[in-house]
Amino acid sequence: MRKSPKKIGLAIVGAGRVGLIRGEVAARHPEVEWIGIAEKNPDRAKLVGDKIAADFVTSDFHELLKRPEVNAAIVSTDEHLHVGPVLAAVERGIPLLVEKPLATQLAESQRVLDAIERAKVDAVIGYTQRFRRRWLVAKEKVRTGALGDVTMVTSRAFMNRWWRSTTTGARPTRPRSLPWSSRARTPRHGHVADGNQDPGRGVRAVGQQGARPDLERNRRDRVSDQL
């Protein structure tokens, strides 16, 4: 007789914007029967806890991760605070999703990765873009050779995360354009895959191009106009 799968008791460490999104998804999932939150800001903890009807709310992630109900965890704190909760979850052998990045220092990232591998914990970084259809389509086209020999890939993303000054509370001036990793010279031969995260468009093959700096410059100008 097949055993019924174990219901999920989810610990969410960090109840900011992403923590709330993950919590709302978990609250709707039929296999999640218990949700706990660890959040240092008491007002935010209450807000998110009430919104997702959390079963347990605390300011101490150690207390949360020690709960007997917990068998999965999401670490969605600020980026520089990932290490502590991840290592605590790994110590208990809890499968976890870590919002990117793993850590903000190379040595810390290696330390966390080593701990995960030693414990053989099922852990994943939240690179959710790789599961979107447009990127899966692009990957398949590259894998099957549908684009020919791909010599360069560009991608653009539109971000809405703007930081306030910690001293004045003011927002920084919005830049006219974002830095481009694709400012390198267009390859002389081959195909270019243009990855675009604009919801109205998908990844597309730009096609075969020669060394045309004017085309690259015009393309960047069109993107800057959209920002």
N, C-alpha and C positions, 0 to 999 in steps of 0.2 A: 504494500500500500504506500502510495507516494505521500510524503510529508507535506503539509501546507507550508508555504514560505513564511518565515518569521516576519512579523510586522516591524515597521521601522520606528525606532525611538531616536529622533533627530535632535542633536545639539547644534545650535547656531551661535557661534562666537563672533560678536560684532553685529549690532542691529542698525547699521547705517542704511544708506539707500539700497545697496546690494543685498544686505542681510534681510531687509524687508521684502525685496523681490523674491529671494529664495524662500523666505518663510511663507509668503502668500501662495507660492506654487506648492510647497510641501503641505500646507493646510488643506489644499484641494485634492491632494493625492490619496486615493483610497487605501494605499498600503502604509501610510504614515498614521500611526495611532497616538504618538506622543511627541511634543515639541517643547524644547527648553531653550531659553535665550540667556546669554551672558553679555551684558552691556554696561559699561562704566557710567554712562550718563543716565541718571535715574528717570528723567523726563522722557528720554528717547526709549528707554527700556519699557516704560509703562505704555507709551504710545504704540510701539510695535507689538508688545505683548497682548494688548487689547485687540489690535487689528487682526492678529492671526489666532487669537484665543489660545495663547501659549499655556502649557500646563505647568511651567516652572520658569521663574525669572530670577536672575541673580546678577550681581556685579562682578562675580569671581568665576572665571572660566574653569579653574581647578574644581570648584564645587560642582559646576555643571557637568564636567566630563567624568566625574566620579559617580554620577547618578546611575543606579542599576538599570534604568530604562534605556540609557543611551547605547545604541549600537551603530550609529553613524554620526558624522559631524561635518559641518561646513565652517570654514574659517574665513570670515569676511570682515575682519578688522581693517584698520588703516594698514597700508602696505608694510610699514616699518615695524608693525606689531605682530606679524604672522608667526614668527619663530616659536615663541612661548606656547601658544595654543596648539600648534602643530606637533611639537615635541611631546606635549602632555597627552594628546590624542594617540600618538604613536606608542607611547609608553603603555597605554591601556589596550593597544591593538585594535583601535577603532578605525574602520574605513572612513576616508574623508575626502572632501572636495576642498581644495585650497584656491581661493581667488588669486589671480596672478598679481604680482610675481610670487615665487616661492619665498624669497627674501630680498632685501634691498642691498645686501652685500654678498659678494661672491663667496667669501669664506663661510658665511652663515648659510647660504644656499647649499653649499657642499656638505656642511654639517647636518642639515635637515635631510638632504637626499641620502646620506650615509645611514642615518637613523631609520629612515623609511625602508631602505633596502635590507638592513640588518633584521628589522622586525617583520619583513615581508608583509607589510600592511598594504592593502588596496587603496592607493591614493592617486588622485588626478588633479592637475592644475586646470583652472577654469578658463581654458582657451575655447570658449563657446563658438567662436567664428568658424572653427574647423568643421562644425556639424551643420552649418547653414548650407542650403541647397546650392547656392551660387558657387561656393568654394568646393563642394563635392563634385559639381559639374566640371569645374576647372581642373581639379585633380584627375578626374577620369579622362578628360581630353588630353592631358599631358601623358598619362599612363598609357593610353592607347595609341599615342602618336598622331592624334587627329590634328595637332597644331604644327607638326613637323618638329624640327629641333628648336626648342625654346632656349633662347639665349639671355632673356631678361624678363623679369616680372615686376610690374609696379602695382601698388595698391594705394587707395586713398580712403581715409575714414573721417567722418564728421563727428567731433567730440563735443559734448556739452558740459564738461566738467571744468568749471572756472573757479579758481581759488580766491577767497577773500584774504586781504592782508590781515595778519595776526595782530597788528598794532592799530591800524586805522579802520579795519573792517571794509575798506574799499575794494572793489573788484578791479583787476588789471584791465588796461585798455585792450580791446579785442584786436588781435593781429589781422592785418589785411590778408595774409596768406600763411600757410603752415609750412614748416621745413619739409623738404622733399628728399627722400632717399633716392628718388629716381632722377636726380639732376645729373647723374653720370651720363656720358655721351651715349647716344643711341647706338646699338650694335650695327656693324656694317652689313651683316647678313643674318638671316634667321627670322623667327617670329617673336612678337612681343605679346605677352598676356597682360591685360589691364584689369586688375581686380578693383572693383568699385563697390563701396558699401552703401551707396545711395539706394534707399529702399525701392526706388522706381526703376532701377537698372540692375543688370547682373554682370557677372564676370564676362568679358568678351575678348575674343582674339582680335587684336588690332590689325594683324596681318603682317606680311613680309615688308620690311622697310630697309632702305639703305641708310647710309650715314647722312641724315638730314637734320642738322641742328635747328633749322628754322621750324621744322615740324614739331620738334621737342619743345621749343620755346613757345610756339603758338598753343600747344596743348597745355602747358603750364599756365599760360595766361587765361585760358578758358576755365581752368579749375579755380584759379584765384578769383575770377569773377563770380563763381558760385558760392564762395565762402562768405 
